[in-house]
Amino acid sequence: MRSNMGNHICYYSIIKYFPIPIRHEPKNIGIVMQCEEVNYLKFKFIENLPKKLGTQVGGKELEFIRSLLNNYVRLYNHSEENLFFNDIDTFKRKFLEKLSNSTITKIQFSGPNFILTSNPSDELEYLFKTFVDDEEEKPKIKRSQLKTEIRREFHNLRLLSNGAGIKENFKLKGRSSVEHIVDFYFKNGSDFVIETVNLRRTKEKEKDVYETIAKLSDLSLRLKDSLKPISIVSYNDGDSVKDLLRFLKSYSKVYDYSNGQRNQFFIDIRNIVNNTNNANMYSNPMFEVEEPTP
């Protein structure tokens, strides 16, 4: 299957190392990406493992990790060389899935993730930088700072546009022509609305959530199933926001910016924008939301 706009359908898997498995705090140490239609499969690993893993790993374990990673590459190369030609594509199709289902000591592979790209090599570099090189805790940000950072990343990814791209501070009408200003908006057959929600301000976090829900609810009365609402939330560690998040999830797809979903948010938005000729691809299950609690 070949996508539109010159994009290739690819899959990637994140290679994770668990220094202390019981704590479930993995370190991302590499990426493997596969694009069947252009016969592309490549591994990329972190070069400076000691710096990445710190004092949690001794010299012998570092060598063991390097040996395991090299074995994965050799496994792929050896298997491809020994397969009949008409079996190679089948093997490549299954390779990431097999890796994802395997668990060897403290090394695990995430499940294959879908992505569209016109340049697999550039995409691999971007994924590596996003999930491996830049994998550090982000500073705590207020609503305006969160929106500014998202705008900056959209700009870097060339997703903001006065034409067909994502629009900022966009005006949309709700029921009875009530006009709302949304943080970000994109249309590709569906109406994607992206709202930033600040849960860091103790006295105003409930107000922010309820205002966002009221806005999305009113827009849904006019746009109906065409509306694909997304909320990006940030909050302080230890804050009691479980009920607010559950309520917000009843009305939108929520990305937890404070808890590791930053990278996946930008990957998903890039896929949506790059897939303008197939709007239904993201209608399910990405935007399934819970029913509001009576």
PERA-V713535 format. One record per residue. N is the residue number from 1. RES is the residue in three letters. SS is DSSP state (alpha for helix, beta for strand, coil for the rest). PHI is phi in whole degrees, -180 to 180 (* if undefined). OMEGA is omega in whole degrees, -180 to 180 (999 if undefined). Layout:
# PERA-V713535
N;RES;SS;PHI;OMEGA  N;RES;SS;PHI;OMEGA
This chain:
# PERA-V713535
1;MET;coil;*;180  2;ARG;coil;-110;-179  3;SER;coil;-79;178  4;ASN;coil;-81;175  5;MET;coil;63;176  6;GLY;coil;75;-179  7;ASN;coil;-90;177  8;HIS;beta;-105;176  9;ILE;beta;-86;-176  10;CYS;beta;-131;176  11;TYR;beta;-135;177  12;TYR;beta;-134;178  13;SER;beta;-134;180  14;ILE;beta;-91;179  15;ILE;beta;-93;-173  16;LYS;beta;-117;175  17;TYR;beta;-118;-179  18;PHE;coil;-108;179  19;PRO;coil;-58;178  20;ILE;coil;-130;-171  21;PRO;alpha;-53;-176  22;ILE;alpha;-65;180  23;ARG;alpha;-87;178  24;HIS;coil;51;177  25;GLU;coil;-124;-174  26;PRO;coil;-74;171  27;LYS;beta;-110;177  28;ASN;beta;-78;-175  29;ILE;beta;-119;179  30;GLY;beta;-178;179  31;ILE;beta;-137;168  32;VAL;beta;-125;-177  33;MET;beta;-130;-177  34;GLN;beta;-134;176  35;CYS;beta;-128;-172  36;GLU;alpha;-62;-172  37;GLU;alpha;-69;177  38;VAL;alpha;-115;175  39;ASN;coil;55;-175  40;TYR;beta;-119;170  41;LEU;beta;-150;-176  42;LYS;beta;-147;173  43;PHE;beta;-100;171  44;LYS;beta;-141;-177  45;PHE;beta;-116;174  46;ILE;coil;-64;-178  47;GLU;coil;-82;-176  48;ASN;coil;-104;-180  49;LEU;alpha;-61;-180  50;PRO;alpha;-57;180  51;LYS;alpha;-67;-178  52;LYS;alpha;-68;-173  53;LEU;alpha;-93;176  54;GLY;alpha;66;-175  55;THR;alpha;-85;-178  56;GLN;alpha;-74;-173  57;VAL;coil;-126;178  58;GLY;coil;-85;-176  59;GLY;alpha;-60;-178  60;LYS;alpha;-66;180  61;GLU;alpha;-70;176  62;LEU;alpha;-59;179  63;GLU;alpha;-64;179  64;PHE;alpha;-65;179  65;ILE;alpha;-63;179  66;ARG;alpha;-59;180  67;SER;alpha;-63;179  68;LEU;alpha;-62;-179  69;LEU;alpha;-63;177  70;ASN;alpha;-64;179  71;ASN;alpha;-66;178  72;TYR;alpha;-62;179  73;VAL;alpha;-66;179  74;ARG;alpha;-64;178  75;LEU;alpha;-59;179  76;TYR;alpha;-65;-177  77;ASN;alpha;-62;-178  78;HIS;alpha;-66;-178  79;SER;alpha;-65;-180  80;GLU;alpha;-66;-178  81;GLU;alpha;-65;-174  82;ASN;coil;-99;177  83;LEU;coil;-91;170  84;PHE;coil;-65;-173  85;PHE;alpha;-56;-176  86;ASN;alpha;-76;177  87;ASP;alpha;-102;-173  88;ILE;alpha;-65;-179  89;ASP;alpha;-63;177  90;THR;alpha;-61;179  91;PHE;alpha;-62;-179  92;LYS;alpha;-64;-180  93;ARG;alpha;-62;-175  94;LYS;alpha;-93;-169  95;PHE;alpha;-63;-180  96;LEU;alpha;-64;179  97;GLU;alpha;-64;178  98;LYS;alpha;-65;178  99;LEU;alpha;-62;-177  100;SER;alpha;-66;-179  101;ASN;coil;-88;-178  102;SER;coil;-99;175  103;THR;beta;-135;180  104;ILE;beta;-116;-178  105;THR;coil;48;-174  106;LYS;coil;-104;-180  107;ILE;beta;-102;176  108;GLN;beta;-137;177  109;PHE;beta;-115;175  110;SER;coil;-69;176  111;GLY;coil;-62;-179  112;PRO;coil;-56;180  113;ASN;beta;-111;-179  114;PHE;beta;-78;174  115;ILE;beta;-155;175  116;LEU;beta;-107;179  117;THR;beta;-156;175  118;SER;coil;-93;-178  119;ASN;coil;-140;-176  120;PRO;alpha;-57;-178  121;SER;alpha;-65;178  122;ASP;alpha;-65;-180  123;GLU;alpha;-66;178  124;LEU;alpha;-61;179  125;GLU;alpha;-63;179  126;TYR;alpha;-64;180  127;LEU;alpha;-62;180  128;PHE;alpha;-63;179  129;LYS;alpha;-65;-177  130;THR;alpha;-71;-172  131;PHE;alpha;-96;-175  132;VAL;alpha;-114;-178  133;ASP;alpha;-65;-174  134;ASP;coil;-98;-176  135;GLU;coil;-84;174  136;GLU;coil;-137;-178  137;GLU;coil;-65;-180  138;LYS;coil;-82;179  139;PRO;coil;-65;177  140;LYS;coil;-71;-174  141;ILE;coil;-128;174  142;LYS;coil;-81;-177  143;ARG;alpha;-56;-177  144;SER;alpha;-64;179  145;GLN;alpha;-68;178  146;LEU;alpha;-62;179  147;LYS;alpha;-63;179  148;THR;alpha;-63;-180  149;GLU;alpha;-66;179  150;ILE;alpha;-65;178  151;ARG;alpha;-61;-179  152;ARG;alpha;-62;180  153;GLU;alpha;-68;175  154;PHE;alpha;-58;179  155;HIS;alpha;-64;180  156;ASN;alpha;-62;180  157;LEU;coil;-86;180  158;ARG;coil;60;180  159;LEU;coil;-101;177  160;LEU;beta;-81;-177  161;SER;coil;-160;172  162;ASN;coil;-82;-179  163;GLY;coil;-102;-173  164;ALA;coil;-95;-176  165;GLY;coil;-88;179  166;ILE;beta;-71;179  167;LYS;beta;-110;-179  168;GLU;beta;-104;179  169;ASN;beta;52;-174  170;PHE;beta;-89;-180  171;LYS;beta;-94;177  172;LEU;beta;-131;179  173;LYS;beta;-95;176  174;GLY;coil;-100;179  175;ARG;alpha;-65;180  176;SER;alpha;56;176  177;SER;alpha;62;173  178;VAL;coil;-67;-175  179;GLU;beta;-96;178  180;HIS;beta;-119;173  181;ILE;beta;-104;-180  182;VAL;beta;-103;-176  183;ASP;beta;-61;180  184;PHE;beta;-142;-176  185;TYR;beta;-145;176  186;PHE;beta;-146;180  187;LYS;beta;-122;175  188;ASN;coil;-141;-172  189;GLY;coil;108;170  190;SER;coil;-109;179  191;ASP;beta;-104;180  192;PHE;beta;-89;179  193;VAL;beta;-113;-178  194;ILE;beta;-116;-180  195;GLU;beta;-119;173  196;THR;beta;-92;-176  197;VAL;beta;-129;-178  198;ASN;beta;-94;177  199;LEU;coil;-110;-179  200;ARG;coil;-86;-178  201;ARG;coil;-83;-172  202;THR;coil;-54;-173  203;LYS;coil;-82;-172  204;GLU;coil;-123;-176  205;LYS;alpha;-67;177  206;GLU;alpha;-63;180  207;LYS;alpha;-61;180  208;ASP;alpha;-62;-179  209;VAL;alpha;-65;-177  210;TYR;alpha;-67;177  211;GLU;alpha;-66;178  212;THR;alpha;-64;180  213;ILE;alpha;-63;179  214;ALA;alpha;-62;179  215;LYS;alpha;-64;-178  216;LEU;alpha;-66;179  217;SER;alpha;-64;180  218;ASP;alpha;-67;178  219;LEU;alpha;-63;-178  220;SER;alpha;-67;180  221;LEU;alpha;-68;178  222;ARG;alpha;-96;-176  223;LEU;alpha;-83;178  224;LYS;alpha;53;-174  225;ASP;alpha;-69;179  226;SER;alpha;-70;-177  227;LEU;beta;-76;174  228;LYS;beta;-119;-174  229;PRO;beta;-83;178  230;ILE;beta;-128;175  231;SER;beta;-118;175  232;ILE;beta;-112;-175  233;VAL;beta;-116;173  234;SER;beta;-135;-180  235;TYR;coil;-156;-180  236;ASN;coil;-81;176  237;ASP;coil;-57;178  238;GLY;coil;91;178  239;ASP;coil;-67;178  240;SER;coil;-90;-176  241;VAL;coil;-124;-175  242;LYS;alpha;-57;-178  243;ASP;alpha;-66;179  244;LEU;alpha;-66;178  245;LEU;alpha;-65;180  246;ARG;alpha;-63;179  247;PHE;alpha;-65;-179  248;LEU;alpha;-65;180  249;LYS;alpha;-67;177  250;SER;coil;-72;-175  251;TYR;coil;-122;-176  252;SER;coil;-160;169  253;LYS;beta;-79;-174  254;VAL;beta;-106;171  255;TYR;beta;-110;-179  256;ASP;beta;-87;-177  257;TYR;coil;-65;-178  258;SER;coil;-87;-171  259;ASN;coil;-135;169  260;GLY;coil;86;-178  261;GLN;coil;-100;179  262;ARG;alpha;-57;-175  263;ASN;alpha;-63;-178  264;GLN;alpha;-66;177  265;PHE;alpha;-59;-177  266;PHE;alpha;-68;176  267;ILE;alpha;-62;-178  268;ASP;alpha;-64;-179  269;ILE;alpha;-66;177  270;ARG;alpha;-61;178  271;ASN;alpha;-63;180  272;ILE;alpha;-62;-178  273;VAL;alpha;-67;-179  274;ASN;alpha;-76;-176  275;ASN;coil;-113;-174  276;THR;coil;-63;-178  277;ASN;coil;-95;179  278;ASN;coil;-143;-173  279;ALA;alpha;-64;-175  280;ASN;alpha;-74;-177  281;MET;alpha;-59;-174  282;TYR;alpha;-104;-179  283;SER;coil;-75;-178  284;ASN;coil;-157;10  285;PRO;coil;-99;-171  286;MET;coil;-59;-174  287;PHE;coil;-111;169  288;GLU;coil;-74;180  289;VAL;coil;-122;-180  290;GLU;coil;-74;175  291;GLU;coil;-73;178  292;PRO;coil;-59;177  293;THR;coil;-75;-179  294;PRO;coil;-61;999
